[in-house]
Amino acid sequence: MGLTSASPGTVSGSRFFTVEEIARRYRTSANTVRYWRQIGYGPKGVKVGRRVLYTEAELERFEGSLAVATGEEAE
């Protein structure tokens, strides 16, 4: 189960995002994303070596939970 040569940052068709990419997505700092991970908030990451990576499916799950928490309908 290695990285596919077709697209960097994917494994078996799943796209993975770095802490820095998550920070840009949510318009916050990388340190805030790291803090979220420490306190158990935010999308659940997967530790790969020394890096923490996040799947697109996990980001969608987290965003859906935010929509429910704020009373909005998930699209």
N, C-alpha and C positions, 0 to 999 in steps of 0.2 A: 504494500500500500504506500506508494511513493508519490511524489509530486508529478503531475502530468506535464508533459512537455508542451502541450497545447496552450496552457494558460498558467502563468506564474500565480502562486497563491491559491491554487485549487488542489484538492485531493478528492478523488472519486466523484467529481462533479460538484463538490461543495466549495464555495468561495470562502476564503478566510481573510479576516481583516486584522490589522495590527492595532495596538493601543493608540498610535498616532492617528490612524484612519478613523477609529471610533471617536476620538476627541474632535476631529474635524466634522464628523457626521452630526454630533450633538452640540457643536459650537462651544466646546469647553477645552480645558487643558488636558494634556496627557496625565498630569499628576492627579487631576480630579477623577479620571477614569481609573487610575490605580487605586485611589482612595475608595471609590465605589466598590472595587473588587475586595478590598480589605474589610469593608463593613458589610459585605453581602448584598449590595445594591447593584442595579444595572444588569447588563447582559452577562451571562455566565461564560467565562473564558475557558480555553483549553490550554494547559501548559505544554508546550512543545520545546524541549530543551530548556533554554533560558528565557524563551519568549512566551507571551500569553497571546493567543489568537482567538478570534471570535468568528463563529459561522454566521452566514447570512440568515439562516433559519432561526438562530438564537436572537439575532437582532430583531427580526420580525416578531418573535414571541415577546420580547421585552417591550417593544413598541405597542403591541396589542395589549399588554398588561397596563401600560400607561394610559391607553385610551379608555380601558375599563375603569381604572382608578379615577379618572377625571370625568367619567360619565359620558364620554364620547363613543360613537359607534366606530368600530374598526372597519376599515375599508377592505 
